[in-house]
Structures are given as C-alpha cells and as structure tokens.
Amino acid sequence: MEGTVEQEGHDAKQDCSMAKRLLSARQQHMQHLVKQKKGALRPFLVEANRVKRLAVMMQ
C-alpha cells in the first residue's frame, strides 16, 4: 500500500498540467474564432472559463 497516495497525487498533477495545456491550446483557438464571430461564441467562452476555474481548484 505504500506510495499509493503519492502516486495518485503525482498522477493528478500530471492530469492537471495536461488539462492546462489542452485548455491553453483551446483558448488560443477560441480567441482566433472570436475575431471571426464575437456573439455566437459566448457560451463556449463561459464554458472555457468554468473549466479554467476547475483546473485552478484542482491544484
């Protein structure tokens, strides 16, 4: 049983950093799309902000 908590913590950190990388790539993509269509993307931006807050809480 030894080391499982540390291992899980390590895995969670890796998952979190992977999520952040995906999120930043997605945000750059979103910013590009926003320049094309401002109004239609509002729900997606709200969702992206929610995911970002989740990632921060997971730290």
KAUR-V234354 format. One record per pair of residues at least 24 apart in sequence whose ideal C-beta (glycine too) atoms are under 7 Angstrom apart, sorted by sequence separation. I is the first residue (numbers start at 0). J is the second residue. D is the distance in Angstrom with one decimal. If there is no record, write none. Layout:
# KAUR-V234354
I | J | D
I | J | D
This chain:
# KAUR-V234354
22 | 50 | 6.0
22 | 51 | 6.1
22 | 54 | 6.3
19 | 54 | 5.6
18 | 54 | 5.3
15 | 54 | 6.2
15 | 57 | 5.0
15 | 58 | 6.4
